[in-house]
């Protein structure tokens, strides 16, 4: 399909002009990919990078034009750009597929189109509410459940027994919370979180952390590619999907493990004069120890009786019984392929030392100010 894009404005530098050309080509590719994933037959629009500071995006039905704001692309992650693109494609869907372009802009027809395109609920609003969203409304709501946060804070205790007990209680509370939420059919809000370390490939250690989150922290995990507008390159990212409370815990655990893996390796290397090539083996060993400890707690019965089916279930089974999560995941990723990865070569001594250390590692809540902003894109 030939590229259709609006010519760039005059007066911009060669570098900026080239970057905008890359943006336009990427937007065309994203439009085509969204149509493919959702089985849509939409015309290829004429894309334009707009300098209008009062809009994030705009679909012009009569001219099959789709504007995307330059400030949006420069100042926000590509996942935000994609949500705005889907929003505008929903308008296109209303015009071209539903034939209801005469109806109210963000009325029932538009909301139905958003469902077809997997638009995030917060981006199904009129564009006037978008600035508040981009200022961080979505992130401020993603906070740890109060009881879990208190227990993770207690897990910092210098008393090893007290800290271990607090961490185990936190994990048990999280499990109990998810079981009761599903059994009670409580309304939950689901979201996603992009973990972008700016790398072309996902490391074995990052995959190991992601696997822990999937197996023990009630989130679904997918590895995908995401465009970076600043560099014009595409990186591999990890996407977490789950109930907002579970995402908050998973986000914390990811950051905590990343920090501790670095610190533990530095200590081990200093004390044992270990070469840099053993870093991966040691850190994977730590994760193996953490997994073993989490697995021991996972098989323990919940503190209060639950239904037989859920009481003995694994994290994966609990997630599979969460109908809201399954629906949101399928809407966001209607076509997902599975791939197997061969395990990396390991240095036995470093791996075993790491596993021993990981078996003693306690996941706790760092003491930080509540007012500190929390970005949607995590970086190392």
C-alpha positions in Angstrom: 0.0 0.0 0.0 1.6 3.3 -1.0 2.4 5.8 1.8 0.1 8.8 2.0 1.4 11.6 4.1 1.2 15.4 4.2 4.2 17.4 3.2 6.2 18.8 6.0 6.1 22.5 6.8 8.7 24.9 5.7 11.4 26.4 7.9 12.2 23.3 9.9 15.7 21.9 10.2 16.8 18.9 8.1 17.0 16.8 11.3 13.5 17.7 12.4 12.2 17.2 8.8 13.7 13.7 8.7 12.3 12.8 12.1 8.8 13.9 11.1 9.1 11.8 8.0 9.9 8.8 10.2 7.0 9.6 12.5 4.6 9.8 9.5 5.8 6.4 8.1 5.4 4.9 11.6 1.9 6.2 12.0 1.0 4.7 8.6 2.4 1.4 9.7 0.6 1.6 13.1 -2.7 2.3 11.3 -2.2 -0.7 9.0 -1.3 -2.9 12.0 -4.3 -1.9 14.1 -6.6 -2.6 11.1 -5.0 -6.0 10.7 -5.2 -6.9 14.3 -8.9 -6.0 14.6 -9.9 -7.2 11.1 -10.9 -3.7 10.0 -11.1 -2.4 6.4 -10.4 1.3 6.7 -9.0 3.6 4.0 -5.5 4.7 4.4 -5.7 8.3 5.6 -3.5 11.3 4.7 -1.4 11.8 7.9 -0.3 15.2 8.9 1.9 16.4 11.9 0.0 19.4 13.3 1.5 22.4 15.1 -1.9 23.1 16.7 -1.4 23.2 20.5 -5.1 22.9 21.1 -5.6 19.4 19.7 -3.9 16.0 20.2 -5.4 14.4 17.1 -8.2 15.0 14.5 -10.0 13.0 11.9 -11.4 14.9 8.9 -14.0 12.6 7.2 -14.5 14.5 4.0 -10.8 14.5 3.1 -9.8 11.2 4.8 -7.2 13.2 6.7 -5.8 12.4 10.1 -3.8 14.9 12.1 -1.5 14.1 15.0 0.0 16.8 17.2 3.7 17.3 17.1 3.7 18.2 20.8 2.0 14.9 21.7 4.6 12.9 19.9 7.5 14.9 21.3 6.4 15.0 24.9 4.6 11.6 25.5 5.3 8.0 25.2 4.4 6.2 22.0 1.7 4.2 23.8 -0.1 7.5 24.5 0.3 8.4 20.8 -1.2 5.1 19.8 -4.2 5.6 22.1 -4.9 9.0 20.5 -4.5 7.3 17.1 -7.0 4.6 18.0 -9.4 7.4 19.2 -9.2 9.1 15.8 -9.5 5.8 14.0 -12.7 5.2 16.0 -14.1 8.4 14.4 -13.0 7.0 11.0 -14.7 3.7 11.7 -18.0 5.5 12.6 -17.8 7.3 9.2 -16.6 4.6 6.9 -17.9 1.3 8.4 -20.9 2.2 10.5 -22.1 5.1 8.2 -23.2 7.1 11.3 -20.9 10.1 10.9 -23.9 12.4 11.3 -24.4 11.4 15.0 -22.9 13.1 18.0 -19.1 13.0 18.0 -18.6 11.0 21.1 -22.0 9.4 21.4 -23.1 5.7 21.3 -21.7 5.0 17.8 -18.3 6.3 18.7 -18.2 4.3 22.0 -19.1 1.2 20.0 -16.3 1.9 17.6 -13.9 2.3 20.5 -14.8 -1.2 21.7 -14.0 -2.6 18.2 -10.6 -0.8 18.2 -9.6 -1.6 21.8 -9.4 2.1 22.8 -8.4 2.5 26.4 -11.5 3.7 28.4 -9.8 7.0 29.4 -9.2 7.8 25.8 -12.8 7.4 24.8 -13.6 10.9 25.9 -13.8 14.1 24.0 -10.5 15.7 23.3 -11.1 18.5 25.8 -10.5 16.1 28.7 -7.2 14.8 27.3 -4.9 17.4 28.9 -5.9 16.3 32.3 -5.3 12.7 31.3 -1.8 13.5 30.0 -0.9 15.3 33.2 -1.0 12.0 35.1 -4.5 11.3 36.1 -4.1 7.7 35.1 -0.9 7.1 37.1 -2.2 8.8 40.3 -4.9 6.2 40.5 -2.5 3.3 40.4 -1.6 2.9 44.0 -0.8 -0.1 46.2 -3.7 -1.6 48.2 -3.2 0.0 51.7 -2.8 -3.2 53.7 -0.3 -4.6 51.2 1.7 -1.3 51.2 2.0 -1.3 55.0 3.2 -4.9 55.0 5.8 -4.3 52.3 7.0 -1.3 54.4 7.4 -3.7 57.4 9.4 -6.0 55.2 12.3 -3.5 55.5 12.7 -4.5 59.1 16.2 -5.4 60.2 14.7 -8.3 62.1 14.8 -11.1 59.5 11.9 -13.1 61.0 9.7 -10.0 61.2 10.5 -9.0 57.7 9.9 -12.5 56.3 6.6 -12.7 58.1 5.5 -9.3 56.7 6.4 -10.2 53.1 4.6 -13.5 53.4 1.5 -11.8 54.8 1.6 -9.2 52.0 1.7 -12.0 49.3 -1.1 -13.8 51.1 -3.2 -10.7 51.3 -2.7 -10.1 47.6 -3.8 -13.6 46.8 -6.8 -13.4 49.1 -7.8 -10.0 47.6 -7.8 -11.4 44.0 -9.7 -14.5 45.0 -12.4 -12.6 46.8 -12.6 -10.0 44.1 -13.3 -12.7 41.5 -15.7 -14.7 43.6 -17.6 -11.6 44.5 -17.6 -10.4 40.9 -16.5 -7.0 42.1 -16.1 -4.3 39.4 -12.4 -3.8 38.7 -10.6 -1.4 36.5 -8.0 -2.8 34.2 -5.0 -1.1 32.7 -1.6 -1.8 31.2 2.0 -0.7 32.0 4.9 -0.4 29.5 8.3 -1.2 30.8 10.8 0.2 28.4 14.5 -0.1 29.0 15.5 1.3 25.6 17.0 -1.9 24.3 16.7 -3.8 21.0 16.2 -7.1 22.8 14.9 -8.3 26.2 17.6 -9.6 28.4 17.4 -13.0 30.1 17.3 -11.3 33.4 14.4 -9.0 32.4 12.6 -12.1 31.0 13.1 -13.7 34.4 11.6 -10.8 36.3 8.7 -10.7 33.9 8.1 -14.4 34.4 8.0 -13.9 38.2 5.4 -11.2 37.8 3.3 -13.4 35.5 3.5 -16.5 37.8 3.0 -14.8 41.2 1.6 -11.3 41.0 -1.7 -11.7 39.0 -0.8 -9.8 35.8 -0.5 -11.0 32.2 2.8 -10.3 30.5 3.6 -9.8 26.8 6.8 -8.8 25.1 6.3 -6.5 22.1 8.0 -3.8 20.0 7.4 -0.1 20.6 8.5 2.9 18.5 10.5 5.7 20.2 9.7 9.0 18.7 12.8 10.8 20.0 15.3 8.5 18.3 13.2 7.2 15.5 14.1 3.6 16.6 12.0 0.6 17.7 12.7 -1.1 21.0 11.6 -4.3 22.7 9.3 -3.6 25.7 7.5 -5.6 28.4 3.8 -4.9 28.8 2.0 -5.8 32.0 -1.8 -6.1 31.9 -4.0 -6.5 35.0 -6.3 -4.9 37.6 -5.0 -1.5 38.6 -4.1 -2.7 42.2 -2.2 -5.7 40.8 -0.3 -3.5 38.4 0.8 -1.2 41.2 2.2 -4.2 43.1 3.9 -5.6 39.9 5.4 -2.2 39.1 6.9 -2.0 42.5 8.2 -5.5 42.5 9.8 -5.0 39.1 11.6 -1.8 40.2 12.6 -3.4 43.5 14.1 -6.5 41.9 16.0 -4.4 39.2 17.6 -2.3 41.9 18.4 -5.2 44.2 19.9 -7.4 41.4 22.3 -4.6 40.6 23.3 -4.0 44.3 23.6 -7.7 45.1 25.8 -8.3 42.0 28.1 -5.4 43.0 28.5 -6.8 46.5 29.2 -10.4 45.2 31.7 -9.1 42.6 33.5 -7.1 45.1 33.8 -10.0 47.6 34.6 -12.7 45.1 36.5 -10.8 42.4 34.0 -12.3 39.9 34.4 -11.2 36.2 31.7 -9.2 34.5 30.7 -12.1 32.3 29.3 -13.9 35.3 26.8 -11.1 36.1 23.9 -12.7 34.2 24.5 -16.1 35.8 24.5 -14.6 39.3 21.4 -12.5 38.7 19.5 -15.4 37.2 20.5 -17.4 40.3 19.0 -14.7 42.5 15.8 -14.8 40.6 15.7 -18.6 40.9 16.0 -18.3 44.6 13.2 -15.7 44.7 11.0 -18.0 42.6 11.7 -20.9 45.0 10.7 -18.8 48.0 7.5 -17.4 46.3 6.6 -20.9 45.2 6.7 -22.2 48.8 4.3 -19.5 49.9 2.0 -20.0 46.9 1.2 -23.5 47.8 0.3 -22.5 51.4 -3.5 -22.4 52.1 -5.1 -19.0 52.4 -5.7 -17.7 55.9 -9.5 -18.0 55.6 -11.6 -20.6 53.7 -12.4 -19.9 50.1 -14.1 -21.9 47.4 -12.4 -25.2 46.8 -11.6 -24.4 43.1 -9.9 -21.1 43.9 -8.3 -22.1 47.2 -6.0 -24.6 45.5 -5.5 -22.6 42.4 -2.3 -21.2 41.0 -1.8 -17.5 40.0 -2.4 -18.5 36.4 -5.7 -20.1 37.2 -6.9 -17.2 39.2 -6.1 -14.9 36.3 -7.9 -17.2 33.8 -11.0 -17.0 36.0 -10.9 -13.2 36.0 -13.3 -12.6 33.2 -12.7 -8.8 33.2 -8.9 -9.4 32.8 -9.4 -12.0 30.0 -11.7 -9.6 28.1 -9.4 -6.6 28.5 -6.4 -8.6 27.4 -8.1 -10.0 24.3 -9.4 -6.6 23.4 -5.9 -5.1 23.6 -4.1 -8.0 22.0 -6.6 -9.9 19.8 -3.7 -11.8 18.1 -0.8 -13.1 20.2 1.8 -15.6 19.1 3.9 -17.7 21.5 7.6 -18.3 21.1 10.1 -20.4 23.1 13.5 -19.1 24.1 16.5 -21.3 24.7 18.0 -20.7 28.2 21.3 -18.8 28.3 24.6 -20.5 29.2 25.3 -20.2 33.0 28.3 -20.1 35.2 27.5 -22.7 37.9 29.2 -21.1 40.9 27.8 -17.7 40.4 24.3 -19.1 39.7 24.3 -21.1 42.9 25.6 -18.2 44.9 22.9 -16.0 43.5 20.2 -18.6 44.1 21.2 -18.8 47.8 21.0 -15.0 48.1 17.7 -14.9 46.2 16.2 -17.3 48.7 16.8 -14.7 51.4 15.7 -11.7 49.5 12.6 -9.9 50.9 10.5 -7.8 48.6 9.6 -4.7 50.5 8.1 -1.2 49.8 10.7 1.6 49.6 9.8 4.7 51.6 9.0 7.4 49.1 7.0 10.5 49.0 3.4 10.0 47.9 3.5 13.2 45.9 6.4 12.0 43.7 5.1 11.5 40.1 5.2 8.0 38.7 5.6 7.8 35.0 4.0 5.1 32.8 7.3 4.3 31.2 9.9 2.8 33.5 13.6 3.0 32.6 16.6 1.5 34.2 
